[in-house]
Amino acid sequence: MLSYRHGFHAGNFADVLKHSVLAMIVKSLKQKDKPFVYIDTHAGAGKYAFQSEFAKKTGEYQTGIAKIWPVVERPEEIRDYLAAVRAENTGKQLQRYPGSPQLVRRLIRAQDRMQLSELHATDYGHLAHLFAGDKQVAVFKEDGLERLPKKLPPIQRRGLILIDPSYELKSDYSAVVGVLQTAHRHFDTGIFVLWYPVIDRPQTERLLQRIKDTGIPRQLRIEQCVTGDGRVRGMTGSGLLVINPPWQLDAHATTLLTWLDPILSEGQGQWRVEWQVGEIPPDS
Ligand SMILES: C[S@@+](CC[C@H](N)C(=O)[O-])C[C@H]1O[C@@H](n2cnc3c(N)ncnc32)[C@H](O)[C@@H]1O
């Protein structure tokens, strides 16, 4: 029985990092006319209202989007993400937030497609309603991890796959490693983005080490901790492990975090953008 609801967390510091990097990758994919598919294995409800009982209870968006919203000087790297948030908010007040499905939907072109999986009945209902009648988007009430390897490679042969579990089940930590391995075997040119939390540092490092040990080449790690490990209860940071990052994502992520970190920092945090498995030279 799943109890995690992303509505409690929407727009928090982890969402800001995840969604701004996602927007940068979509931008890179659009540099070629050829269509691509976006697959979201853990889609959530699609979009969120800050006036909902969830968001009002935790106010987590105050740790993320609410802090960057008033900042006037913004790097190019955050523009597409903020434009998508702006599109949800016509007035001055921040009222709504696009989850990964709504964010990417606002950024793709007519030739691109989306496949979204969500298991929670209520959030699946919201997601299906949001994209009802949209011919570019397919929504599935299926286990996104089980579904993924069966659907690869995509017919477009170009794709961005977000794997964004809540890690509510401890088994998620090992399941994502196996799924990444199989999915990459089926589609070794796909861009895979795995989100991970920093709650318990040794557990995070074990996860990253296991992915490193798969032998999958081209693994870029982008991580931001808003405070020191273990300084507060719960999540102190989050990261993205990107397999096959587009050209210069490392440089763009560095620019993004150089700007973002002082705004979101709660003291004693740190960030990193590093290749945990480097690029293989084309001639090797
Ligand atoms: C972190 S949230 C997703 C947030 C969303 N990707 C975003 O960025 O806006 C994780 C979601 O995965 C759903 N979920 C958990 N296990 C799943 C599974 N095996 N397959 C599909 N959805 C799952 C949960 O119900 C929850 O809504």
The ligand as an SDF file (V2000), in Angstrom:
LIG
                    3D

 27 29  0  0  0  0  0  0  0  0999 V2000
    8.5000   11.3610   -6.0490 C   0  0  0  0  0  0  0  0  0  0  0  0
    6.9030   11.0770   -6.6330 S   0  0  0  0  0  0  0  0  0  0  0  0
    6.9490   11.5480   -8.3120 C   0  0  0  0  0  0  0  0  0  0  0  0
    7.1170   13.0000   -8.5740 C   0  0  0  0  0  0  0  0  0  0  0  0
    7.1340   13.4050  -10.0310 C   0  0  0  0  0  0  0  0  0  0  0  0
    8.0440   12.5890  -10.8160 N   0  0  0  0  0  0  0  0  0  0  0  0
    7.5310   14.8560  -10.1590 C   0  0  0  0  0  0  0  0  0  0  0  0
    8.7310   15.1450  -10.2750 O   0  0  0  0  0  0  0  0  0  0  0  0
    6.6320   15.7040  -10.1720 O   0  0  0  0  0  0  0  0  0  0  0  0
    6.8390    9.3260   -6.7520 C   0  0  0  0  0  0  0  0  0  0  0  0
    5.5090    8.7840   -7.2550 C   0  0  0  0  0  0  0  0  0  0  0  0
    5.6900    7.4320   -7.6300 O   0  0  0  0  0  0  0  0  0  0  0  0
    4.5090    6.6990   -7.3370 C   0  0  0  0  0  0  0  0  0  0  0  0
    4.9490    5.2870   -7.3240 N   0  0  0  0  0  0  0  0  0  0  0  0
    5.5550    4.5990   -6.3390 C   0  0  0  0  0  0  0  0  0  0  0  0
    5.9320    3.3760   -6.7750 N   0  0  0  0  0  0  0  0  0  0  0  0
    5.5960    3.3230   -8.0930 C   0  0  0  0  0  0  0  0  0  0  0  0
    5.7830    2.3620   -9.1150 C   0  0  0  0  0  0  0  0  0  0  0  0
    6.4000    1.1950   -8.8700 N   0  0  0  0  0  0  0  0  0  0  0  0
    5.3240    2.6380  -10.3610 N   0  0  0  0  0  0  0  0  0  0  0  0
    4.7060    3.8190  -10.6300 C   0  0  0  0  0  0  0  0  0  0  0  0
    4.5080    4.7760   -9.6950 N   0  0  0  0  0  0  0  0  0  0  0  0
    4.9550    4.5330   -8.4480 C   0  0  0  0  0  0  0  0  0  0  0  0
    4.0360    7.2830   -6.0460 C   0  0  0  0  0  0  0  0  0  0  0  0
    2.6510    7.0650   -5.8810 O   0  0  0  0  0  0  0  0  0  0  0  0
    4.3790    8.7690   -6.2350 C   0  0  0  0  0  0  0  0  0  0  0  0
    3.2830    9.4680   -6.7740 O   0  0  0  0  0  0  0  0  0  0  0  0
  1  2  1  0
  2  3  1  0
  2 10  1  0
  3  4  1  0
  4  5  1  0
  5  6  1  0
  5  7  1  0
  7  8  2  0
  7  9  1  0
 10 11  1  0
 11 12  1  0
 11 26  1  0
 12 13  1  0
 13 14  1  0
 13 24  1  0
 14 15  1  0
 14 23  1  0
 15 16  2  0
 16 17  1  0
 17 18  1  0
 17 23  2  0
 18 19  1  0
 18 20  2  0
 20 21  1  0
 21 22  2  0
 22 23  1  0
 24 25  1  0
 24 26  1  0
 26 27  1  0
M  CHG  2   2   1   9  -1
M  END
$$$$
